[in-house]
Amino acid sequence: MGLMDGLKAKLAPAKDKVSGLAQQHGGKIESGLEKAAKMVDEKTKGKYSDKIQSGTGKAKDAMDRIAHKGDPGSTGPADGGTRTPPPESPPPAS
């Protein structure tokens, strides 16, 4: 067995546990991502809103892939890959 095969075998239980935790706590994780994105957007006074929204969406999609990795036939988010983007936040008041 090669080095990579050994590492994969040792990491398999951790990968399964992470997937289970992502399934169990998906709502809390997404809520935390939203709160963090909102706080960063406020601190940067909306200067990077588009990048923050993009990064938040990618993080949510990655979390969905991890959570559903063990599901047979799963290719992405539970809604079939049609995640609704977060609503646009109004520009900061000057």
HELIX and SHEET records of a PDB file:
HELIX    1   1 LEU A    3  GLN A   24  1                                  22    
HELIX    2   2 GLY A   26  LYS A   43  1                                  18    
HELIX    3   3 SER A   49  ALA A   67  1                                  19    
END                                                                             
